[in-house]
């Protein structure tokens, strides 16, 4: 069985067609027409992506790698549009389209009364097309096209309510910070073209020995492989929000909740993780680059997670959780556990999309209130949202038997094994960062759950006029109307409509079971039960020397099926640290709710540091952006003072003065000219006579 080119084109183009119809003809087809064409396009793409995955896994189809269209030619170089479809790509296609489909359905209820309804559906469908182009590409140029396209559409979506100043600030911040990362990414792609003379994945991977002994011209201490990999990873740091290029991600919460779920769960932020996994043959050439990846990932996993502890906006807590989990994936990449990184990417997509959409459901039920301090006791008003939030939380904190456990625990074990084998500060730091991160994740996750769904009903005491609104809509008249969306702060909370709760239920199912049934095939090369060996799932897509395959090593020691692996989890330090986080959150927010206020007084300085986000925002805004403004002002002063007034005006004045003097000689009197000629002739004759003598 072979994969059809026609099928692949339909997968990519169906969401694009829906986006075009909703965007250009939204007024003609109306709201129902807009969501119908976009949902149909993504549904077709999802169904056919599942079919392609089934062909590869169930029918043994060969991986697909073909060029479809020649884009342009420059000299001997040809730029192609083509697809590389293997199990890694097919898994990403299914995750992207499935989560996107549920986000589309959820949007019907969430954005029901928004004046930009058709525009929003056009954007999210275009986002899906861009991500598919990124993951399905077979060359670096097409990868870069998809890379930039998701960045552009995220800019449009984060600033969807374009009359809201904070949204405009957030989308500009996301756009500019990603450009910093993309500069490194572009350098890496240029370096690949310089050394390999091609941008085709397969050709580059087949000619890896070309880099042997190569160094960067002018920098003999840098090998070509280290330079290429670090430049590519800087691009991943921007897209996947790694420290210090992480500052855009929490502010992206200014966009509507559906796009928060799409950006944070299955699309933009996973692009960097996918790219590094795809480039594993290159990264395996440089231990220096892998150490850099490990250090950045460990720093992101632990230190950004701490910031989530002091957040009170329900969406921002989940956003900092995303930062931390992306750090876990990056740590896995840094210890050469690429399959664990991609596996966590998949499981995380389901439970993180669930948590974001559940947060959005809470926001709807609370009439667009986002401050958890003004919630409480919501579980009796919103039972479906509550129970799905519990499932998402248990998956996030890596509770044994839930999907997040199988992927997250594999990363922690791999980091521990790497620290044991490699030794050194970076390896040890990486292990302790992900291990202690289990406590931090558990604490802020249960804090969110308790503040939102348990305790006294604080929303009865909150004043409606100081609500923090998620929906500061583009239309000023609507934004000022308290009855927008048909709600008012005096109403009691309520469960969301079925178009919101059905996606929650559909995401809760894989959040429970997907890890149980896929850990064996995707991580350890067995069937789901762990009893029968089979070819590694990512064989051919992720290439590792057997001696460096750390997942295979730990699998031989601890993998005896999903049940045994989960039971083993109850004995690990990570589980007991997570349990300690749960216990502390329960003590502080359920048993003794007066403790948080006392802790805030006792730990003023650390809390202030966390609230200031370690100063990274100020560094970027005042340092990078402010420095750019100052540099621009300096250039403007130099241009107006030195260039215009000094060089331009000065040279003009000098020439004018000389011309004024010369002008006096040109007085129009004949005898003056004759006298000058005679004097000149005498001087010339005198010089000639002196020369001859």
C-alpha positions in Angstrom: 0.0 0.0 0.0 1.3 3.4 -0.9 0.4 6.9 0.3 -1.5 8.9 -2.3 -0.2 12.4 -3.3 -3.8 13.4 -3.8 -4.7 12.5 -0.2 -1.8 14.6 1.1 -2.9 17.6 -1.0 -6.4 17.3 0.3 -5.1 17.2 3.9 -3.2 20.4 3.4 -5.6 22.3 1.1 -8.9 21.6 2.8 -8.3 23.9 5.8 -6.9 26.5 3.4 -10.0 26.4 1.3 -12.2 26.8 4.4 -10.1 29.7 5.5 -10.5 31.5 2.1 -14.2 31.0 2.0 -14.8 32.2 5.5 -12.4 35.1 5.2 -13.3 36.5 1.7 -16.9 35.5 1.5 -17.9 35.6 5.2 -20.6 38.2 4.7 -22.2 36.2 1.9 -22.2 32.8 3.6 -22.9 34.2 7.1 -21.9 32.8 10.5 -23.3 29.3 10.0 -21.6 29.1 6.6 -18.3 30.3 8.0 -18.1 27.7 10.7 -19.5 25.0 8.4 -16.9 25.3 5.7 -13.9 25.6 8.1 -15.1 22.8 10.3 -15.7 20.6 7.3 -12.2 21.4 5.9 -10.5 20.5 9.2 -12.7 17.4 9.7 -11.7 16.1 6.2 -8.1 16.8 7.0 -8.3 15.0 10.3 -10.0 12.0 8.8 -7.5 11.7 6.0 -4.6 12.2 8.5 -5.9 9.3 10.5 -6.1 7.2 7.3 -2.4 8.1 6.5 -1.3 7.1 10.0 -3.3 3.8 9.7 -1.5 3.2 6.3 1.9 3.6 7.9 1.2 1.7 11.2 -1.5 -0.8 10.3 -0.7 -1.6 6.7 3.1 -1.2 6.6 3.1 1.5 3.9 6.5 2.9 3.0 7.3 6.5 4.1 6.5 9.1 1.4 9.0 11.7 0.2 8.3 13.5 -3.1 8.4 16.9 -4.5 5.0 18.1 -5.8 5.8 21.5 -7.3 8.9 23.5 -8.3 8.5 26.8 -6.7 11.4 28.7 -8.3 15.0 28.3 -9.6 18.1 30.3 -8.8 21.1 29.1 -10.7 21.5 25.4 -9.9 19.2 25.6 -6.9 15.6 24.6 -7.2 13.0 25.4 -4.5 10.3 22.7 -4.2 7.0 22.2 -2.5 7.1 18.6 -1.3 6.0 16.3 1.5 7.9 13.9 3.8 5.5 11.6 5.5 6.7 9.1 8.0 5.3 8.1 11.4 6.6 11.2 13.1 4.9 13.4 10.5 1.7 11.4 10.5 1.4 11.5 14.3 1.9 15.3 14.2 -0.7 15.6 11.5 -3.3 13.7 13.5 -2.6 15.7 16.7 -2.8 19.0 14.9 -6.0 18.3 13.0 -7.8 16.5 15.9 -7.1 19.3 18.4 -7.9 21.9 15.8 -11.2 20.3 14.9 -12.3 20.3 18.6 -11.2 23.9 18.9 -13.3 24.8 15.9 -16.3 23.2 17.4 -15.7 24.9 20.8 -15.4 28.2 19.0 -19.0 28.0 17.9 -20.1 28.4 21.5 -17.3 30.6 22.8 -17.4 33.2 20.1 -21.1 33.0 19.5 -21.8 36.7 19.8 -18.5 38.1 18.7 -18.7 40.6 15.8 -15.6 39.0 14.3 -17.0 35.5 14.2 -16.3 34.7 10.5 -12.8 36.4 10.7 -11.9 34.2 13.7 -12.8 31.0 11.9 -10.8 32.1 8.9 -7.8 32.7 11.0 -7.8 29.4 13.0 -8.4 27.4 9.8 -5.4 29.3 8.2 -3.4 28.4 11.3 -4.1 24.7 10.8 -3.0 24.9 7.1 0.2 26.7 8.2 1.1 24.1 10.8 0.4 21.2 8.4 2.7 22.8 5.8 5.4 23.0 8.5 5.2 19.4 9.7 4.7 17.8 6.3 7.5 19.7 4.5 10.5 17.8 3.1 12.8 20.7 2.8 14.1 23.6 4.9 12.6 26.3 2.8 9.1 25.0 3.0 9.7 24.4 6.7 10.6 28.1 7.0 7.5 29.1 5.1 5.2 27.2 7.5 7.3 28.4 10.4 6.7 32.1 9.5 3.1 31.5 8.5 2.2 30.2 12.0 4.0 33.2 13.4 2.0 35.6 11.2 -1.3 34.0 11.9 -0.6 33.9 15.7 0.1 37.6 15.5 -3.4 38.1 13.9 -5.1 35.9 16.5 -3.4 37.2 19.7 -4.4 40.7 18.6 -7.8 39.6 17.3 -9.5 42.2 19.4 -7.5 45.0 17.7 -9.0 47.8 19.7 -7.8 46.4 23.0 -4.4 48.0 23.8 -3.1 45.0 25.8 -3.9 42.6 22.9 -2.0 44.8 20.4 0.9 45.0 22.8 0.9 41.2 23.2 0.8 40.4 19.5 3.5 42.8 18.7 5.6 41.4 21.5 5.1 37.8 20.2 5.9 38.9 16.7 9.2 40.7 17.6 10.5 38.1 20.1 9.9 35.4 17.5 11.8 37.4 15.0 14.8 37.2 17.3 14.6 33.4 17.3 13.9 33.3 13.6 17.2 35.2 12.9 19.1 32.3 14.4 16.9 29.8 12.5 17.6 31.5 9.2 21.3 31.5 9.9 21.1 27.8 10.6 19.3 27.2 7.3 21.8 29.3 5.4 24.7 27.3 7.0 23.0 24.1 5.8 22.8 25.5 2.3 26.5 26.6 2.5 27.9 23.2 3.6 25.4 20.8 1.9 24.5 22.8 -1.2 20.9 21.7 -0.8 17.9 22.3 1.6 16.3 18.9 1.0 16.0 16.9 4.2 16.8 13.5 2.8 19.9 14.7 0.9 21.2 16.6 4.0 20.7 13.5 6.2 22.3 11.2 3.6 25.4 13.5 3.4 26.0 14.0 7.2 29.7 13.0 6.8 30.2 16.2 4.8 30.5 18.0 8.2 33.3 15.9 9.5 36.2 18.1 10.4 34.4 21.2 9.2 34.7 24.4 11.3 33.1 27.8 11.0 35.3 30.1 8.9 37.1 32.5 11.2 36.0 30.6 14.3 38.1 27.5 14.4 36.8 26.5 17.9 33.3 26.1 16.4 32.5 22.9 14.5 30.0 23.3 11.6 27.6 20.9 13.3 27.6 22.9 16.6 27.0 26.1 14.7 24.2 24.7 12.6 22.4 23.0 15.6 22.7 26.0 17.9 21.3 28.3 15.3 18.4 26.0 14.5 17.7 25.6 18.2 17.6 29.4 18.7 14.7 29.3 16.3 13.1 26.6 18.4 13.6 28.7 21.5 11.5 31.4 20.0 8.7 29.2 18.7 8.6 26.9 21.7 9.1 29.7 24.2 12.3 28.7 25.9 14.1 31.0 28.3 14.9 33.8 27.5 12.7 33.9 24.4 9.7 32.8 26.5 8.2 36.2 27.4 5.7 36.3 24.6 3.8 33.2 25.5 2.0 34.3 28.8 0.9 37.5 27.1 -0.6 35.5 24.2 -3.5 34.9 26.6 -4.8 38.3 25.5 -6.3 36.5 22.5 -9.5 34.5 22.7 -9.3 31.3 24.7 -9.8 28.9 21.7 -6.6 30.2 20.1 -4.8 30.0 23.4 -5.6 26.3 23.3 -4.5 25.9 19.7 -1.2 27.8 20.1 -0.3 26.2 23.4 -1.4 22.6 22.8 -0.9 21.4 19.3 0.5 24.0 16.9 2.9 26.9 17.3 4.7 26.0 20.5 5.3 22.4 19.4 6.9 23.4 16.2 10.4 23.9 17.7 10.2 20.5 19.5 9.2 18.8 16.3 11.9 20.5 14.3 14.7 19.4 16.7 13.4 15.8 16.7 13.3 15.9 12.9 16.9 17.2 12.8 18.1 14.5 15.2 20.8 13.3 12.8 22.3 16.7 12.9 22.0 17.3 16.6 23.6 13.9 17.3 26.8 15.3 15.8 27.3 17.9 18.5 27.4 17.1 22.2 27.9 20.9 22.8 24.7 21.7 21.1 22.8 19.0 23.1 24.2 20.3 26.3 23.0 23.8 25.4 19.5 22.4 24.6 19.5 20.5 27.9 20.5 23.6 30.0 17.9 25.8 28.3 15.1 23.2 28.7 15.9 22.6 32.4 15.9 26.3 33.1 12.5 26.7 31.4 11.0 23.6 33.0 11.7 24.6 36.6 12.0 28.4 36.8 9.0 29.3 34.7 6.9 26.8 36.5 7.6 28.7 39.7 6.0 31.8 38.2 2.7 29.9 37.8 2.4 29.7 41.6 1.8 33.4 42.0 -0.6 33.9 39.0 -4.2 34.6 39.7 -5.5 34.7 36.1 -6.8 31.2 35.3 -5.5 31.3 31.8 -2.0 32.5 32.8 -1.6 29.7 35.3 -2.2 27.2 32.4 0.1 29.3 30.2 3.0 29.0 32.6 2.3 25.3 32.8 2.8 25.2 29.1 6.1 26.9 29.4 7.2 24.3 32.0 6.1 21.3 30.0 7.8 22.6 26.9 10.9 22.7 29.1 10.4 19.0 29.9 10.2 18.2 26.1 13.4 20.2 25.5 15.2 18.4 28.3 14.3 15.1 26.6 15.8 16.4 23.3 18.9 17.5 25.2 19.5 13.9 26.5 18.9 12.4 23.1 15.5 11.0 24.2 13.8 12.4 21.1 11.0 9.8 21.1 10.1 10.8 24.7 10.0 14.4 23.7 7.7 13.8 20.8 5.6 11.4 22.9 5.1 14.0 25.6 4.3 16.5 22.8 1.4 14.3 21.8 0.0 13.5 25.3 0.5 17.1 26.3 -1.5 18.3 23.3 -4.6 16.5 24.6 -4.6 17.4 28.3 -3.3 21.0 27.7 -6.0 21.7 25.1 -8.5 20.2 27.6 -7.2 22.5 30.4 -7.3 25.6 28.2 -10.8 24.9 26.9 -12.0 24.1 30.5 -10.6 27.5 31.6 -12.5 29.1 28.7 -15.7 27.3 29.9 -15.1 28.7 33.4 -14.7 32.1 31.9 -18.0 31.8 30.0 -19.8 30.4 33.1 -18.4 33.3 35.2 -19.5 35.9 32.6 -15.9 36.5 31.4 -14.3 36.7 34.8 -10.7 35.3 34.8 -9.5 36.1 38.3 -9.5 32.9 40.4 -9.8 34.9 43.6 -13.3 35.9 42.5 -14.4 32.3 41.8 -14.8 29.3 44.2 -17.4 26.6 44.6 -18.1 26.3 40.9 -18.1 22.5 40.8 -21.8 22.3 41.7 -22.7 24.9 38.9 -20.4 23.4 36.2 -20.0 19.7 36.8 -18.8 18.7 33.3 -16.2 21.5 33.3 -15.2 20.5 36.8 -14.7 16.8 36.1 -12.9 17.3 32.8 -10.6 19.8 34.6 -9.8 17.2 37.2 -8.9 14.8 34.5 -6.7 17.3 32.8 -5.0 18.2 36.1 -4.3 14.5 37.0 -2.8 14.1 33.5 -0.7 17.2 33.9 0.8 16.3 37.3 1.7 12.8 35.9 -0.6 10.7 38.0 0.1 7.0 37.3 -2.2 5.5 34.6 -3.1 8.9 33.2 -1.5 9.9 29.8 0.8 12.5 31.2 2.5 10.0 33.5 3.8 7.8 30.7 5.4 10.6 28.8 6.6 12.8 31.7 8.0 10.0 33.8 9.9 8.6 30.8 11.6 12.1 30.5 12.5 12.2 34.2 13.9 8.7 34.1 15.9 9.5 30.9 17.2 12.7 32.5 18.3 10.7 35.6 20.0 8.1 33.5 21.8 10.7 31.5 23.0 12.4 34.7 24.3 9.1 36.0 26.1 8.3 32.7 27.4 11.7 31.7 27.9 13.4 35.1 28.8 17.1 35.2 26.9 20.1 36.2 24.6 20.4 33.2 23.4 16.8 33.3 22.8 16.9 37.0 21.1 20.3 36.8 18.8 18.9 34.1 17.7 16.0 36.2 17.0 18.0 39.4 15.1 20.6 37.4 12.6 18.2 36.0 12.4 16.2 39.2 11.7 19.2 41.4 9.4 20.5 38.6 7.0 17.7 39.5 6.4 19.3 42.9 5.9 22.8 41.4 3.5 21.6 38.7 1.4 19.7 41.2 1.2 22.7 43.6 0.0 25.3 41.0 -2.3 22.8 39.3 -4.2 21.9 42.4 -4.1 25.5 43.5 -6.0 26.4 40.3 -8.5 23.5 40.9 -9.2 24.5 44.5 -9.5 28.3 43.9 -11.8 27.7 41.0 -14.1 24.8 42.0 -13.8 24.5 45.8 -14.1 26.7 48.8 -16.6 29.6 49.4 -18.4 31.2 46.5 -16.4 34.3 46.3 -18.1 35.5 43.1 -21.0 36.6 45.2 -18.8 39.2 46.9 -17.0 40.4 43.7 -18.0 43.7 42.2 -18.9 43.4 38.5 -17.4 46.7 37.7 -13.9 45.6 38.4 -14.0 42.3 36.5 -11.0 41.4 34.4 -12.5 40.5 31.0 -11.2 38.0 28.6 -13.6 39.4 26.0 -12.5 43.0 25.6 -14.0 42.8 22.1 -13.1 44.7 19.1 -16.4 46.5 18.9 -16.3 49.3 21.5 -20.0 49.5 21.8 -20.2 45.8 22.7 -17.2 46.0 24.9 -18.9 48.6 27.0 -22.2 46.7 27.3 -22.4 44.5 30.4 -25.0 42.4 28.7 -22.8 41.4 25.9 -23.0 37.6 25.3 -26.3 37.8 27.2 -24.6 37.8 30.6 -24.4 40.0 33.6 -22.2 39.7 36.6 -25.3 39.4 38.9 -26.2 36.1 37.4 -25.1 32.9 38.9 -22.4 30.8 37.1 -23.7 28.2 34.7 -22.5 25.2 32.7 -21.4 26.0 29.2 -23.5 24.9 26.1 -22.9 21.5 24.5 -20.6 22.9 21.7 -18.2 23.8 24.6 -18.6 20.7 26.8 -18.5 18.1 24.0 -15.0 19.0 23.0 -14.0 18.9 26.7 -15.3 15.3 27.0 -13.7 14.3 23.7 -10.3 15.7 24.9 -10.7 14.1 28.4 -10.8 10.6 26.9 -7.3 10.6 25.3 -6.0 12.5 28.4 -6.8 9.4 30.3 -6.1 6.5 28.0 -3.8 7.6 25.1 -0.6 7.1 27.1 -1.7 3.6 28.4 -2.1 2.3 24.8 0.7 4.1 23.0 3.7 4.1 25.4 4.8 0.7 24.4 4.8 1.2 20.6 6.0 4.9 20.6 8.6 4.6 23.3 9.9 1.1 23.9 9.3 -0.8 20.7 6.7 -3.2 21.9 2.9 -3.7 21.4 0.6 -1.8 23.7 0.7 -4.5 26.4 4.5 -4.6 26.4 4.7 -8.3 25.7 5.8 -8.4 22.0 8.8 -6.7 20.5 8.4 -4.8 17.3 10.2 -2.2 15.2 10.6 1.1 17.0 7.7 3.4 16.1 9.9 6.3 15.0 12.5 4.2 13.2 13.8 6.1 10.1 12.3 9.4 11.4 14.5 9.7 14.5 18.0 8.2 13.9 20.1 7.3 16.9 23.2 5.1 17.4 22.2 2.2 19.7 24.7 3.3 22.3 23.0 6.7 22.6 19.4 5.4 22.6 18.7 6.2 26.2 15.0 5.3 26.0 15.9 1.8 24.8 18.2 1.4 27.8 15.7 2.4 30.4 12.9 0.5 28.5 14.9 -2.7 29.0 15.1 -2.1 32.7 11.6 -0.7 33.7 9.1 -1.4 30.8 7.1 -4.5 31.5 3.8 -3.2 30.2 1.6 -0.1 31.0 0.2 -1.5 34.2 3.6 -2.5 35.7 5.1 0.8 34.5 2.3 2.8 36.2 2.5 0.8 39.4 6.3 1.4 39.4 5.5 5.1 39.3 4.1 5.0 42.8 7.6 4.2 44.1 9.4 7.0 42.3 10.6 10.3 43.8 8.7 12.2 41.1 5.4 10.8 42.3 6.0 11.6 45.9 7.2 15.1 45.1 4.0 15.6 43.1 2.0 14.2 46.0 3.7 16.7 48.3 2.7 19.5 46.0 -0.9 18.2 46.1 -0.8 17.9 49.9 0.6 21.5 50.3 -2.0 22.9 48.0 -4.8 21.0 49.9 -3.5 22.3 53.2 -3.2 25.9 52.1 -6.4 26.3 50.0 -8.8 23.8 51.6 -7.9 22.9 55.2 -6.3 26.2 56.3 -7.2 28.9 53.7 -5.7 31.6 55.9 -2.2 30.2 55.1 -1.7 31.9 51.7 -2.0 35.4 53.2 0.5 34.5 55.9 2.9 33.0 53.3 2.6 36.1 51.2 3.8 38.2 54.2 6.6 35.7 55.1 7.9 35.3 51.5 7.5 38.9 50.2 10.8 39.0 48.4 10.6 35.7 46.5 7.0 36.4 45.6 7.9 39.8 44.3 10.6 38.3 42.2 8.2 35.8 40.8 5.5 38.4 40.2 8.2 40.4 38.3 8.9 37.3 36.3 12.6 37.5 37.2 12.7 40.9 35.3 12.7 39.3 31.9 9.8 41.4 30.7 11.5 44.6 31.8 14.7 43.4 30.2 13.0 42.9 26.8 10.8 45.9 27.0 13.3 48.4 28.4 16.5 46.7 27.3 15.8 45.2 23.9 12.9 47.3 22.7 13.9 50.4 24.6 17.4 50.0 23.4 16.1 49.8 19.8 14.2 53.0 20.4 17.2 54.8 21.8 19.3 53.5 18.9 16.8 54.9 16.5 16.8 58.3 18.3 20.6 58.3 18.2 20.5 57.7 14.5 17.9 60.4 14.0 20.1 62.9 16.0 23.1 61.9 14.0 21.2 62.2 10.7 19.7 65.6 11.6 22.7 67.1 13.3 25.8 65.5 11.8 24.6 64.6 8.3 22.0 67.3 7.6 23.4 70.3 9.5 27.0 69.2 9.5 27.9 67.5 6.3 25.0 68.5 4.0 24.4 72.0 5.3 28.1 72.6 6.1 29.3 71.5 2.7 26.7 73.6 1.1 27.7 76.6 3.2 31.4 76.1 2.3 30.7 75.8 -1.4 28.4 78.8 -1.1 31.2 80.9 0.6 33.8 79.8 -2.0 31.3 80.6 -4.8 30.7 84.1 -3.2 34.4 84.8 -3.4 34.8 83.5 -6.9 31.7 85.3 -8.0 33.6 88.6 -7.4 36.2 87.7 -10.0 33.4 87.1 -12.5 32.3 90.8 -12.6 31.7 91.2 -16.4 34.4 93.9 -17.0 36.6 93.2 -20.1 39.7 95.0 -18.7 39.6 92.7 -15.6 39.6 89.6 -17.7 42.5 91.0 -20.0 44.5 91.9 -16.9 44.1 88.3 -15.5 45.1 86.8 -18.8 48.2 89.0 -19.0 49.2 88.1 -15.4 48.7 84.4 -16.2 50.7 84.6 -19.4 53.6 86.3 -17.5 53.6 83.6 -14.8 53.6 80.8 -17.4 56.5 82.4 -19.4 58.5 82.8 -16.2 58.0 79.2 -15.3 59.1 78.0 -18.8 62.2 80.2 -18.8 63.2 79.0 -15.4 62.8 75.4 -16.5 64.9 75.8 -19.7 67.7 77.6 -17.8 
